[in-house]
Amino acid sequence: MEVEFKNKELLKLYETGSSRKLKLTQDIIDEFFFGVQSIIDAYDIYDLWNDKSLHFEKLTNTELYSIRLKKKYRLEMTVDWQNESCTIGIFGLTDISNHYQ
């Protein structure tokens, strides 16, 4: 599937491996790269749902989706569906959030 970076700090993190504004530990950064690569490698939404380590889910009361990076961090994204059955889309990465903050 396709990935777009809607947050310039996430793009910088992806391109360089670091970001001044995102204060993340190396294990969170590694999980971020794994998550982005998992989205890119996925054929459809079922590939993300079937990979239980991602914990891919739609967030309640919002149009955002997320995958879990670690217990308390999530990579949040929007999805622009490209087919009627909502199985293939363009993922717009918006933020890495501290889920329990």
N, C-alpha and C positions, 0 to 999 in steps of 0.2 A: 504494500500500500504506500501511499504518498504521505510525506510529512512536510509541514510548513512551520516555520518558527514565527509565532506572533509576538514573541517577547525577544527583544534584541539581546538581552543578557543570556537567555538560553541559547541563542545562536552563537554568541561569543563563547559560551561554555562548551558547546559542541565542536566549534572550530578550533579552539585553542586549548581546551582542557581546564580552563580556569576563568573565573569572573570575579572582579573586585566587589561587585554589589551582592553577589550570591555567596554567602559565607557557608560553604558546605564542606564536610569532611570528604576525604578521598574515597571512602567506601560508598558514600551517597553519589558521588560523581561517577564511580564505576557502575553503579546500578542505573544511573541516568543513561549512560551509553548503552547498557544492556537493554533497557526499556525502549529506547529509540530504535535500536537495531531490530528488536523484536517486532515493532510496528512495521518497519520497512520490509522485513522478511515475510510478514503475514500475507497470505493470499486473500483472506476475508476475515470478518469479525469473529468467526468461529475459531480461527487459529489463536486469537488472543484470549477468548473465553476458555479454550481447552488447556492453555498454559496456566495452570493454577498458581505458579509462582508470581505471575503478574498481578493477580487479583483485579483484573480489568472489570470496571463497573461504571454504571451511570450514577452520578451523584444526585441525591434527592433534592427536589425543589429547585433544580437548575438544569440548564442544557449542557452542562459539563460532564465529561467522562474522566476517569483517572485510572492510573496503574500505580501500584504501591512500590516505592523504591526501598524503603525499610519500614520497620514497624510504624514509625510516626511521620514519614515523609511520603508525599504523593506527587506524581507528575500529572498535572491537570491539563486537559485539552478539550477542544471543540471538535466535532466531526461534521464535515460537509458530505453527506451521503451522495454517492454517485449512481445508485440504482434504486429502483422502487422498493426492493425488499430490504433495504438498509443493511446490506452486508459488506459493501465495499465503499470506502470513503477516503477523503483527504483529512488527515489529522492535523489540526492547528494547535501546536504546543503553546500553552499560555503561561504556566507558572509551576514552580516547585513549591509546594506548601508544607508547612509543619502542621500535620493533621490535628494534633492535640494542643496547639498553642492557644 
